[in-house]
């Protein structure tokens, strides 16, 4: 199944008001997948709803609150893409420029990779080498404090030919956005977190959203705790984690309210001029490496469920799963977070239930 996404959806017909019974049921099953909490916020012109399940902290048994922060994982990519397109609008960045012009340390074998290829995952960059084994919960805990400078990720790219000719196929890869964030920093002279704060968070009033520092491991303020089920130890709190390995691709922190406001501002034209906003709703005319049609645009991904076309992004970090998506006309915006105790394919059970409940036609109302 295609993963769910951030922000947008063109509804093929008027959507019914949110259906509380269906929405609450979608997040209340914390056994499939095993999770300690969930929250879901629905907004837009068709109506609003917010609900929670489980607890934010197993030690205190504190309930999940609307302003609780959580790790948003790859939803980070939408922020990075938006900043990059803003620089394009200002004439400071060209999507057709070779990445090596900004990052000369990128292997010469990747000379044909352009900035735009990073943003729509058509770069063909070869797989990085040198990552530690994170295949078990024990290994995850062993490496939870590892720090990665962006240059370190860059140096892990081998000097070999691309997997495919850049611009001819699509493969979703986190390294694309590590490099995109580095390009933003090279162009602006500031950390990408500074640019997100100045260009997105501050103008839209996203007071709970931020990019953590490279040495920062705790989530600031009130937050939902994430856990991993570790053999022989049970549920281990992994809320404190160094996410610098996910720099630019999955390290940001936010809330459902802030993500909803981000979607409203982005798709409402507050952040980008119309031609560049349209790029976020335009898929490249290539196939994915497995033969499927391209599913990723510049910063977003799309799929259709219950006859409703959605655009947006999901994200994962250890102990966390999050997503933001909406109809393009903003009849319905959806932001959610849940805290699965295993990082595996079972997480899709929750995201699929949420997507179905949020887009179900009125005839499904109990």
C-alpha positions in Angstrom: 0.0 0.0 0.0 1.2 3.5 -0.7 2.1 5.3 2.4 0.0 8.3 3.6 1.0 11.8 3.3 0.9 15.4 4.3 -1.3 17.9 3.2 -3.7 18.0 0.5 -6.5 16.4 -1.4 -8.8 17.3 -4.2 -12.2 16.0 -3.3 -14.1 14.6 -6.2 -17.4 15.6 -4.6 -18.4 17.5 -1.4 -17.3 15.7 1.7 -19.7 14.9 4.5 -19.1 16.3 8.0 -16.5 14.4 10.1 -18.0 11.2 11.5 -16.9 11.0 15.1 -17.8 7.4 15.7 -15.6 6.2 12.8 -12.8 8.6 13.6 -12.6 7.6 17.3 -12.8 3.9 16.3 -9.9 4.4 13.9 -7.5 5.5 16.7 -8.9 3.5 19.7 -7.6 0.1 18.6 -4.2 0.3 20.3 -3.6 -3.4 19.8 -3.5 -3.4 15.9 -0.8 -2.2 15.8 0.5 -2.3 19.3 0.7 1.3 20.4 0.5 3.4 23.6 -1.3 6.4 22.3 -3.0 8.0 19.3 -4.4 11.4 18.4 -6.2 12.7 15.3 -7.2 16.2 14.3 -9.7 16.8 11.4 -10.4 20.3 10.1 -11.3 22.1 7.0 -14.4 23.6 5.4 -16.4 20.3 5.8 -16.0 20.4 9.6 -13.7 19.8 12.6 -13.0 17.0 15.1 -10.3 16.0 17.5 -9.8 12.8 19.5 -7.3 10.8 21.5 -6.6 7.3 22.8 -4.2 5.9 25.3 -1.7 7.9 27.4 1.0 10.3 26.7 3.3 8.9 29.4 3.0 5.4 30.8 4.7 6.4 34.0 2.4 9.2 35.0 -0.7 7.9 33.0 -1.2 11.4 31.7 -3.7 11.6 28.9 -2.7 13.0 25.5 -3.3 16.7 25.2 -3.9 18.8 22.0 -0.6 20.7 22.4 1.6 17.7 23.1 4.6 17.6 20.8 5.8 14.5 19.0 8.4 13.6 16.4 7.0 14.0 12.9 9.6 12.0 11.0 9.4 12.4 7.2 6.7 15.1 7.4 9.9 17.1 7.8 10.5 16.8 4.0 7.5 19.0 3.3 9.0 21.9 5.3 12.3 21.5 3.5 10.7 21.4 0.0 8.7 24.5 0.9 11.8 26.4 1.9 13.6 25.3 -1.3 10.7 26.5 -3.5 10.7 29.8 -1.7 14.3 30.2 -2.6 13.4 29.4 -6.2 10.7 32.1 -6.1 13.3 34.6 -4.9 15.7 33.7 -7.7 18.3 32.4 -5.3 18.0 28.7 -6.3 17.4 27.0 -9.6 15.9 23.4 -9.6 18.0 22.6 -12.8 21.3 23.4 -11.2 23.6 20.4 -10.6 23.8 19.6 -6.9 27.6 19.5 -7.1 27.6 23.3 -7.9 26.3 23.8 -4.3 27.9 20.7 -2.7 31.2 20.0 -4.5 31.9 17.1 -2.1 29.2 15.1 -3.8 31.0 12.4 -5.9 31.8 13.5 -9.5 29.9 10.4 -10.7 26.7 12.2 -9.7 27.4 15.3 -11.7 24.1 15.0 -13.5 22.0 15.1 -10.3 20.1 18.4 -10.2 18.4 20.1 -7.2 15.0 19.3 -8.6 15.9 15.6 -8.7 16.4 15.6 -4.9 13.0 17.1 -4.2 11.0 14.6 -6.3 13.2 11.6 -5.6 14.4 11.1 -9.1 18.1 11.5 -8.3 19.3 7.9 -8.6 21.8 8.5 -5.9 23.5 5.2 -4.9 22.9 3.7 -1.4 25.0 5.0 1.4 27.5 2.8 3.1 28.6 2.7 6.7 25.3 2.8 8.7 25.2 0.7 11.8 22.9 -2.3 12.0 19.6 -1.0 13.4 17.6 -4.2 12.6 16.6 -5.0 16.2 15.3 -3.0 19.1 18.5 -3.8 21.0 20.6 -2.3 18.2 18.4 0.7 18.1 19.0 1.4 21.8 22.7 0.8 21.3 22.9 3.6 18.8 20.2 6.0 20.1 22.8 8.6 21.0 24.9 8.5 17.8 25.4 11.9 16.2 25.7 12.6 12.5 26.9 15.8 11.0 25.3 16.4 7.6 28.7 16.2 6.0 29.0 12.7 7.4 25.9 11.6 5.5 27.3 13.1 2.4 30.6 11.3 2.8 28.7 8.0 3.1 27.6 8.2 -0.6 29.9 6.0 -2.6 31.7 7.3 -5.7 29.9 5.0 -8.1 27.5 5.5 -10.9 23.9 6.4 -10.0 21.3 3.6 -9.7 19.5 5.0 -12.7 20.1 8.1 -15.0 18.9 11.1 -12.9 15.4 12.2 -13.9 14.4 8.9 -15.6 12.9 7.0 -12.6 11.7 7.6 -9.1 12.8 6.0 -5.8 11.9 7.4 -2.4 15.1 8.0 -0.5 15.9 10.0 2.6 19.4 11.1 1.4 17.7 13.3 -1.2 16.4 15.5 1.6 19.6 15.5 3.6 21.3 17.0 0.6 18.3 19.3 -0.1 18.6 20.8 3.4 22.4 21.2 2.9 21.7 23.1 -0.4 19.3 25.4 1.5 22.0 26.0 4.0 24.6 26.7 1.3 22.4 29.2 -0.4 21.2 31.0 2.7 24.2 30.8 4.9 21.9 29.6 7.8 20.9 26.3 9.3 17.8 24.9 7.6 16.1 25.0 11.0 16.6 28.8 11.1 15.0 29.1 7.6 12.0 26.9 8.7 11.5 29.1 11.7 11.9 32.4 9.8 9.9 31.4 6.6 7.3 29.0 7.9 6.9 28.7 11.6 6.9 32.4 12.6 4.7 33.7 9.8 2.1 30.9 10.3 2.3 31.1 14.1 3.6 27.5 14.5 4.8 28.0 18.1 5.3 24.3 18.9 7.2 23.4 15.8 11.0 23.3 15.6 14.1 21.6 14.2 16.2 20.1 17.1 19.9 20.8 17.4 22.5 18.2 16.5 23.2 17.5 20.2 19.6 17.8 21.3 17.9 14.6 22.4 14.9 15.6 24.5 11.6 16.9 23.1 11.0 20.4 24.5 8.0 21.0 26.7 4.9 18.8 27.1 5.1 15.8 24.7 3.9 12.3 23.9 6.4 9.6 24.9 7.4 7.0 22.4 8.3 3.4 23.3 10.0 0.3 21.8 9.2 -3.2 22.8 12.6 -4.7 23.6 12.8 -8.5 24.2 13.5 -9.2 27.9 12.9 -5.5 28.9 9.4 -4.8 27.8 8.5 -1.3 26.7 11.4 1.1 26.9 10.9 4.9 26.6 12.7 6.1 23.6 11.4 9.7 23.6 15.0 10.9 24.1 16.8 10.1 21.0 19.4 11.8 18.8 17.8 12.2 15.4 20.7 13.9 13.7 21.0 10.9 11.4 17.6 12.1 10.0 18.7 15.7 9.5 16.6 17.4 6.9 14.6 14.2 6.1 13.0 13.3 9.4 14.2 15.2 12.5 11.5 17.8 13.1 9.0 18.0 16.1 5.5 19.5 16.0 1.9 19.1 17.1 -1.3 18.2 15.3 -2.5 21.8 15.6 0.7 23.2 14.1 0.7 20.6 11.3 -2.9 21.5 10.4 -2.1 25.2 10.3 1.0 24.4 8.1 -1.3 22.6 5.7 -3.8 25.4 5.7 -1.1 28.0 5.0 0.8 26.0 2.4 -2.1 24.8 0.3 -3.9 28.1 0.8 -1.1 30.0 -1.0 0.4 31.8 2.0 3.9 30.4 1.5 4.4 29.9 -2.3 3.3 31.6 -5.5 0.8 29.6 -7.6 3.2 28.2 -10.2 5.6 26.8 -7.6 2.7 25.5 -5.4 1.5 23.7 -8.5 4.8 21.8 -8.7 3.9 20.2 -5.4 0.8 18.8 -7.1 2.6 17.7 -10.3 4.1 14.2 -10.5 7.2 13.6 -12.7 6.4 11.7 -15.9 8.5 8.7 -14.9 7.8 5.3 -13.3 9.1 4.2 -9.9 12.0 1.6 -9.9 9.5 -1.2 -9.2 7.4 -0.2 -12.3 4.6 1.5 -10.5 3.5 5.0 -11.6 5.4 7.9 -9.8 3.8 8.7 -6.5 5.9 11.6 -5.3 5.9 15.2 -6.4 8.1 18.0 -5.2 7.8 17.5 -1.4 4.5 15.5 -1.4 3.0 12.2 -2.3 -0.5 11.3 -3.6 -3.0 8.5 -3.5 -6.7 8.2 -3.8 -9.0 6.5 -1.1 -12.8 6.3 -1.1 -12.7 8.4 -4.3 -10.8 11.2 -2.6 -7.4 12.3 -4.0 -5.0 13.0 -1.2 -1.6 14.7 -1.1 0.7 14.9 1.9 3.3 12.9 3.8 3.6 10.4 6.6 6.6 10.1 8.9 8.3 7.7 11.3 10.8 7.8 14.1 11.5 5.1 16.6 8.4 5.1 18.9 6.5 7.5 16.7 4.3 7.6 13.5 2.8 10.8 12.2 1.0 12.2 9.2 -0.5 15.3 7.6 -2.7 15.2 4.6 -5.7 17.1 3.2 -7.8 17.6 0.1 -6.3 20.2 -2.1 -9.4 22.3 -1.8 -9.0 21.9 2.0 -12.5 20.5 2.6 -10.7 18.1 4.8 -7.3 18.4 6.5 -6.0 15.6 8.7 -3.1 15.5 11.1 -2.4 12.5 13.3 0.2 10.9 15.5 0.4 7.5 17.2 3.2 5.8 19.2 3.7 2.2 17.9 6.0 0.0 19.9 7.5 -1.8 16.9 8.8 -0.2 13.7 7.3 -2.6 11.1 4.6 -2.9 8.5 1.9 -3.3 11.1 1.8 0.5 11.5 -0.1 0.7 8.2 -3.1 -0.7 10.0 -3.6 2.5 11.9 -2.8 4.9 9.0 -5.2 3.0 6.7 -8.0 3.1 9.4 -7.5 6.8 9.8 -7.5 7.4 6.0 -10.7 5.4 5.6 -12.5 7.0 8.5 -11.6 10.5 7.4 -12.8 10.1 3.8 -15.7 7.7 4.3 -18.9 8.8 2.5 -21.9 9.9 4.5 -23.7 6.5 3.9 -21.1 4.9 6.2 -22.3 7.0 9.2 -23.5 4.6 12.0 
